[in-house]
């Protein structure tokens, strides 16, 4: 009975309906910032939704994602899709699971913060963003230092990465990063004579691209033969 419930299309419809309700509840909680809403409603398993003076305990996005993964995998096993269209369906479903997993990895493993550079003095720590306005230092396995002054337009900056005897010159911009040892750096601003870089480390940065690409391929496999051959592959 548990397996039948996990693979049931009714569970799929229920999860989609609950996802709409969860987003609706999150939009009503106007006292929170966008980051706080994400942490409260999307990242947790349970939370209390605020409907004015009324608070109601509800399942969070993490619980919804877990059930969605179980539902997709169970339905794939139970249906045993064959043929070209079946392969396309399986590829699309697996891609959706991969997309959910990439979001989970990003939430728990992504690091983000700022690096302040003063003159040509190297820096080997990132002040990570946490809840509110607090920041905590995170030590890097390499150092970053400036390689000159920002350009006159104020949207790019030359830096040098150093680790042991290894050096790498790079140019960072506000909308184009320079990467080193898994970290991506963006030029953010100049504050109090210091150049501020935005640093991001996201182990799952390539997974969404892979998931979306394979999902598109799966949908092409499903629908393109039907359009060309008029359903001959059913």
N, C-alpha and C positions, 0 to 999 in steps of 0.2 A: 504493500500500500504506500509506503514511504517513497519507493522508487517511482511508482506510477504518478504520485503527486509531484515529485521533482521534475518528471518529464512532461507533465501535463501542459497543453497549450493554455489552459485556463490560468495556470500560474504565470505564464508569460504575459497574458493580458492584465492580470492583477498587478504584476510588477510594473508594467508600463503605466497603468492607472495610478499606482502609488507614487511613481516618479513624478508625475504631473502634480499630485497633491503635495509632495515634498517641496518642489520648487515654488508652489503657490504659498505654502506656509513660510518658506524662507523670505519671500518678497514682502510678506506682511510684517516681518520683524524689522521695522524701520529704525530701531534704536541701535543697530549694529552696523559696523563698517563691512565692506565687501569681504575683506579678509576674515573678519570674525564670523560672518555668515557661513563662509566656506568651512571654517573650522568646526562650527557648531552643528550645522545641518548635513554637510557633505562628508566630513572626515570621520565622524563618530558613528558608533553602532546605535546609540540611543541619545535622545535629547528631549528637551521640553520646548514645544512650540508655543510662541506667545500670540494669542488671539485677543488682543486688547488686555482686559483684566483677567482673562481666562488662560490658564496654562494647561497644556495637554502633553503627556509623554508619547513620543512617537519614535519609530525606527529611523535611524540616520542613513546617510548615503553608503557608508561602509557595509552595513547589513544588507542594503538593497543590492549592492554590487556582488556580495558573496552569494546571495540567492540567485542572481542573474547568471553567474558562472555555473552554479550547480544545475540550474534549469537548462542552460544551453548544452552543457556536456551530456546530461542525462537524456535530453531529447535527441541528440546526435546518436547516442548508443542505441536508443530504442527504435529509431526510425530506420537505421541502416540504409541510407540513401545510396542508390547505385546509379551507374550511368554518368554521362557528362553533366546533366543537370544536378544529379546528386552530389557530384564532386564540387560543383559550384556552390551549392548550398552549404556543404560542409566547410569549404574554404571561407565562406562569408561568416559563418557562425564562429569558427575558430579565430578569425580576424577580430571579431567583436570581443571575444574573450581576451585576446591579446591587448586590445585597446583598454579594457577595464584594468587588466593587470599592470599596464604601463602607468595608468593613473595612480594605482596603489603604490607602486615603486616610487613614483615621483613624490608622492605625499610624504612617505616615510624616509626617503633617502636623499631627496634634493636639498642642497644647501645653497643659501643666498645671503649676501651681505655686501659690505663695502670695504675697499682698501684705500687708505689715504697715503699719498706719496708727497713727501716734503723735500724739495730740491732733488738731489741725486741719491739720497739715502735709501737703501733697500728696505722693503717691508715684506715680512713673511707671515702675516696674520690677516685674517678676514674677520671683521666685526659682523657676526651673523645677526640677521633679523629674527627676533622672537616676538611673542605677544606684546601688544602695545608699542611703546617706544623703546623698549629695552633692547640691548645688544650684548652678545657674548663673544669673546674672541675665539677664533679657531685657527690653530697653527697649521701653516702650509709646509709641505715638504720641499718647497723651493722659495725663492724670493723674487720680488718684482721691484724694479726701480725705473725712474724716468730717464728718458734719453733726449732731453731738450725741453723746450717750452711748447705749450699748446699753440696751434696755428691761430691766425688772426680771426678766423671764422668761429673759433671756439667749439668745433665739433669733432676734432680728432687729436690724437696724442700718440707720440712714439714712446714705447716702453721696451725694457729688456728683461727677459726671464732668465734666471740663473739657478742652476742646480749642480753643485759640484763644479766640474770643469766645463759643464755644458752651458752655453749661452744661446738665446734666441731673440732676435730683434723682431718686433711686431708693431703694427699700427692699429690702435683701437679707435673706434668711432661710436657715436651714440646709437647707431642702428646696425653696426657691424662689429662683431666680436673678434678677439684674438684668443686662441686656445692654447693651453699648455697643461699637461698632466691631468687631463680630465676636467679642468676648470675653463670657463669662458669669461672673458673680461670685456666690459663695455666702458667707454668714456662717458662719465656722468656729468661732472661739473668741476668748477674751481671754487673752493671755499676756504677763506682765511689763508690764502697763499698756498693751499694744498690742493693737489689734483685728486679728485675722488673717482675711483673706478668701481663699477658695479660688477661683482664676482658671482658667478652661478656655476654650481656643479650638479648636473642632472644625469644620473646613470641611465635613465630611461629615455633620453632625448631622441634616440633613433627609433624606438619602438612604435610611437604613434605613426611615424611615416611608413614603417613597415606594415602596420596594421591597416591603415587606410589604403595603402597601395594594394595589398592582398585582398582587401574587401572589395575594392573596385574591380579587381581581376575576377573575383568570384561572381560578382553581379554580371560582368560581361559574359562569363561562361554560361550563366543561367539564361540571360535574356537575348543575347546576340543570335544564337542559333534559332531561337523561336521567331525572331524578326526575319532572319534570312530564309529559313526553311518553313516558316508557317507552322511551327510546333511539331515538326517531324521527329525531333529528338525526345519527345515525351515518352 
